[in-house]
């Protein structure tokens, strides 16, 4: 049987959750928590991989999606790294840790360890308050991850469609500019030689430097789908915060059309659903299945959306997808539908890497019609 393979590449962190009773404390102040502080696996790439694995488990895709891998960087010896390793085993996806030499071309040598010391697995304080979330991140060994450390994609002879998802771009400085762009070009050249169809998606995440560049325009030349939220899109397109929606939409559309005209830009808009920008305009939109006025936890909703979008895309394309197939509006509409369903389900559970139930997904899909 022809099959689809998914490779997710990017960040994996340990999320240290703090659910606040009210708002953030002022400097020098204090705030009460509604529950004990606790730690769970997180990071955009890990979250998306987890949700994709659950979608494959629930809905099967008739066996067409053959495997899902996550390439990331963790310290396998510390408590956070062990938490992530156990999570991957529990949720049945392959974690390829680029820090160690259980796969070729390890980038950490014994001498490098002696010089730099043992960097911890990246971890992030997640502050949930007033229906929103904020982050404080220690990158740890994630800051050593470079584009050149990405393993080449090797597909089985049965694989006719390879999907690569890059997540947490702004968290990984070693991917910025030509570092990642060069690797994506090599992937495209390799897949072209084998006749395997290749689609690539990318989630940038928040830019803690607040510069919103990082050579993203160079990378987008090789990316089919850029998935980001409205605030991130406005920041990258240099939109003023006080302009009206029509003006900001036009500026976003023009910015991405000029930087990468072939890339479909999917912008999530919270309870208002999501839209697709292409050819300098909004070409598709999808409403949310329902308005969630009091989410349990908004953390990771964008990662859940990305997993639904990718699953819906691959499911609609089927095993014999061509690069022309993905431009069909009905295929993109189905991808948006799955994305909005997963994103909405995600805010009704606590923890960005907690898979939502099959029943919840089916209910949201039914509400979307």
C-alpha positions in Angstrom: 0.0 0.0 0.0 1.2 3.5 -0.8 1.8 5.5 2.4 2.5 8.9 3.9 5.3 9.6 6.4 5.4 12.6 8.8 8.6 14.1 10.1 8.3 16.8 12.8 11.4 18.8 13.5 11.7 21.4 16.3 11.4 22.1 20.0 10.6 19.9 22.9 10.5 21.4 26.4 9.2 20.6 29.9 6.4 22.9 30.7 6.1 24.0 34.3 2.5 25.1 34.7 1.2 27.8 37.0 -2.5 28.5 36.9 -3.2 31.9 38.5 -6.3 32.7 40.4 -6.3 36.3 39.1 -3.8 38.3 37.0 -0.1 38.4 37.0 1.5 39.9 40.1 3.2 43.3 39.9 6.9 43.3 40.4 7.6 42.7 44.0 4.0 41.4 44.5 2.4 38.0 44.8 -0.4 36.0 43.3 -2.3 32.9 44.4 -2.4 29.7 42.3 -5.6 27.7 41.8 -3.7 24.3 41.9 -0.2 23.0 42.6 2.6 23.8 40.2 3.3 20.8 38.0 5.5 19.8 35.1 4.4 18.1 31.8 6.0 17.6 28.4 5.6 20.6 26.0 7.2 22.6 23.2 5.5 23.3 19.9 7.0 20.3 18.0 6.3 17.8 20.8 2.7 19.1 21.2 1.9 18.8 17.5 3.5 15.3 17.3 1.5 14.1 20.2 -1.8 15.3 18.7 -0.9 13.9 15.3 -0.1 10.5 16.9 -3.5 10.5 18.6 -5.3 11.4 15.4 -3.7 8.5 13.6 -4.6 6.2 16.6 -8.3 7.4 16.6 -9.0 7.6 12.9 -6.5 5.3 11.4 -6.3 6.9 7.9 -6.8 3.4 6.6 -3.1 2.7 7.4 -1.9 5.3 4.9 0.1 7.4 7.4 2.8 4.8 8.1 4.9 6.6 10.8 5.6 9.8 12.7 9.0 10.9 13.9 10.1 13.9 16.1 13.6 15.2 15.7 14.5 17.4 18.7 17.2 18.0 21.3 16.9 17.1 25.0 19.3 16.1 27.7 18.4 12.4 28.1 20.0 12.3 31.5 18.0 14.9 33.4 14.5 14.7 34.9 13.0 16.8 32.1 14.5 14.7 29.4 13.4 11.5 30.9 9.8 13.0 31.2 9.9 13.7 27.4 11.3 10.2 26.6 8.5 8.5 28.6 5.9 10.7 26.9 7.0 9.7 23.4 6.8 6.0 24.4 3.4 6.5 25.9 2.0 8.2 22.8 3.7 5.9 20.3 5.9 8.2 18.3 9.6 7.9 17.6 11.7 10.6 19.4 15.0 11.1 17.6 17.2 13.0 20.1 19.9 14.9 18.0 22.0 15.4 21.1 23.1 11.8 21.5 24.8 9.3 19.2 22.1 6.7 18.9 21.7 8.0 15.4 24.5 9.1 13.0 26.2 12.5 13.1 25.8 13.4 16.8 26.7 17.1 17.4 27.7 16.8 21.0 31.2 15.3 21.6 32.8 14.3 24.9 35.2 17.3 24.5 32.3 19.7 23.9 30.5 18.4 27.0 33.7 19.0 29.1 34.0 22.5 27.7 30.3 23.6 27.9 29.1 21.5 30.8 25.9 19.5 30.8 23.2 21.8 29.5 19.7 20.9 30.8 16.7 20.0 28.7 14.9 23.2 27.8 12.0 24.1 30.1 9.4 26.7 30.2 7.3 28.4 32.9 3.8 28.6 31.6 1.6 31.2 33.3 -2.1 30.8 32.7 -4.3 33.7 33.8 -7.4 35.6 32.6 -8.0 33.2 29.7 -4.6 33.8 28.2 -1.0 32.4 28.7 2.5 33.8 29.0 5.9 32.0 28.9 9.3 32.3 30.4 11.7 29.9 28.7 15.2 28.5 29.4 16.4 27.0 26.1 19.0 24.7 27.7 20.6 22.4 25.1 17.9 23.4 22.5 20.0 26.5 21.8 22.7 24.2 20.3 20.3 22.8 17.7 21.3 23.8 14.2 19.8 23.2 10.7 22.8 21.2 9.8 22.0 18.7 12.6 18.7 17.7 11.0 18.9 14.1 9.8 18.1 13.5 6.1 14.6 12.2 5.5 14.7 8.6 4.5 11.4 7.3 3.2 10.4 3.6 2.7 9.8 2.4 -0.9 6.1 2.4 -0.1 6.1 6.1 0.8 4.6 8.2 -1.9 4.1 11.4 0.2 6.5 12.8 2.8 5.3 15.7 5.0 7.8 17.7 7.1 6.6 20.0 9.8 9.0 22.6 11.3 7.8 23.9 14.7 9.2 26.5 17.1 11.3 28.3 14.5 11.9 31.4 16.6 12.9 29.2 19.6 15.8 27.7 17.6 18.3 30.3 16.5 20.4 27.6 14.8 17.6 27.3 12.2 17.4 31.0 11.3 18.2 32.1 7.8 20.1 29.8 5.5 20.8 27.2 8.2 17.3 25.7 7.8 16.7 26.9 4.3 19.6 24.9 3.0 18.3 21.8 4.7 14.9 22.2 3.2 16.3 22.7 -0.2 18.3 19.5 0.2 15.1 17.7 1.2 13.3 18.9 -1.9 16.1 17.9 -4.2 16.3 14.5 -2.6 12.5 13.8 -2.8 12.5 15.0 -6.4 15.1 12.4 -7.3 13.1 9.6 -5.7 9.7 10.8 -7.1 8.3 11.2 -3.6 5.9 14.0 -3.1 7.0 16.4 -0.4 5.0 19.0 1.5 6.4 21.3 4.2 4.7 23.3 6.9 6.2 25.6 9.5 5.0 27.2 12.8 7.2 30.1 13.9 6.0 30.6 17.5 6.6 33.7 19.5 9.9 35.6 19.0 11.2 36.4 22.5 13.6 38.9 20.9 10.6 40.8 19.5 12.5 41.4 16.3 10.3 39.1 14.2 12.8 38.4 11.5 15.3 35.5 11.9 15.6 35.1 8.1 12.1 33.7 7.9 11.6 35.0 4.3 14.5 32.9 3.1 13.1 29.8 4.7 9.5 30.4 3.3 10.8 29.9 -0.2 10.7 26.1 0.5 7.6 26.1 2.7 4.1 25.2 1.4 2.2 26.2 4.6 3.0 28.8 7.2 0.8 28.4 10.2 0.7 31.2 12.8 -1.7 33.2 15.0 -3.0 36.6 14.2 -0.7 38.4 16.6 2.4 36.7 15.2 1.2 37.5 11.6 0.8 41.1 12.5 4.2 41.3 14.1 6.0 39.7 11.2 4.1 42.0 8.7 4.9 45.0 10.8 1.3 45.9 11.4 0.4 48.7 13.9 -1.7 47.3 16.7 -4.4 50.0 16.4 -5.2 49.6 12.7 -8.6 48.1 11.6 -8.9 44.5 10.6 -9.3 45.1 6.9 -6.1 47.2 6.8 -4.1 44.7 8.8 -5.4 41.8 6.6 -4.3 43.6 3.5 -0.9 44.3 5.0 -0.4 40.7 6.0 -1.5 39.5 2.6 0.8 41.8 0.8 3.8 41.1 3.1 3.7 37.3 2.6 2.8 37.5 -1.1 5.9 39.6 -1.7 8.2 37.5 0.5 7.0 34.0 -0.7 4.1 34.1 -3.2 3.8 30.3 -3.4 3.3 29.8 0.4 -0.2 29.4 1.8 -0.3 31.4 5.0 -2.8 30.1 7.5 -3.7 32.5 10.3 -5.6 31.4 13.3 -7.9 33.9 15.0 -9.0 32.3 18.2 -12.7 32.0 18.6 -13.1 33.6 15.1 -11.6 30.5 13.4 -8.9 30.7 10.8 -8.2 32.1 7.3 -5.9 31.3 4.4 -3.9 34.1 2.7 -2.6 33.5 -0.8 -2.0 35.5 -4.0 -2.2 38.7 -1.9 -5.7 38.1 -0.5 -7.8 35.9 1.8 -8.8 32.9 -0.2 -10.5 30.7 2.4 -11.9 31.1 5.9 -13.3 28.7 8.5 -15.3 29.6 11.6 -14.8 27.9 14.9 -17.3 25.2 15.8 -18.3 27.1 18.9 -17.5 30.1 21.0 -15.4 29.2 24.1 -15.8 32.1 26.5 -14.0 30.5 29.4 -11.3 28.1 28.2 -9.7 25.8 30.7 -6.2 26.3 29.2 -5.4 28.2 25.9 -1.8 26.9 25.9 -0.9 25.0 22.8 -4.2 25.7 20.9 -2.1 26.7 17.8 -0.1 23.4 18.0 -3.3 21.4 18.2 -4.7 23.4 15.2 -1.5 22.6 13.2 -1.9 18.9 13.9 -5.5 18.9 12.8 -4.6 20.9 9.7 -1.8 18.5 8.7 -4.0 15.5 9.4 -6.9 16.9 7.4 -4.5 17.9 4.6 -3.0 14.4 4.3 -6.3 12.6 4.7 -7.9 14.7 2.0 -4.9 14.3 -0.4 -4.8 10.6 0.1 -1.8 8.4 -0.5 -1.4 9.5 -4.1 -1.2 13.3 -3.4 0.5 15.5 -5.9 1.8 19.0 -5.4 -1.1 20.2 -7.5 -3.6 18.5 -5.3 -2.8 20.7 -2.3 -4.0 23.8 -4.1 -7.5 22.5 -4.5 -9.8 24.6 -2.3 -11.7 21.6 -1.0 -8.5 20.0 0.3 -7.5 23.2 2.1 -11.0 23.6 3.4 -10.9 20.2 4.9 -7.6 20.9 6.5 -9.0 24.1 8.0 -12.0 22.2 9.3 -9.8 19.6 11.1 -7.5 22.4 12.4 -10.4 24.4 13.9 -11.9 21.3 15.5 -8.6 20.3 17.2 -7.8 23.9 18.3 -11.2 24.3 19.9 -11.0 20.9 21.6 -7.6 21.7 23.0 -8.7 24.7 25.1 -11.1 22.5 26.9 -8.4 20.4 28.5 -5.4 21.3 30.6 -1.9 20.9 29.2 -0.7 21.6 25.7 0.4 18.0 25.1 -2.7 16.3 26.5 -4.5 14.5 23.6 -8.2 15.4 23.4 -10.7 12.6 23.2 -12.0 11.1 19.9 -15.5 11.9 21.0 -14.7 15.6 21.5 -13.1 15.8 18.0 -16.1 14.0 16.4 -18.5 16.4 18.2 -16.6 19.5 17.0 -16.4 18.2 13.4 -20.2 17.5 13.5 -20.8 21.1 14.7 -18.8 22.4 11.8 -21.0 20.4 9.4 
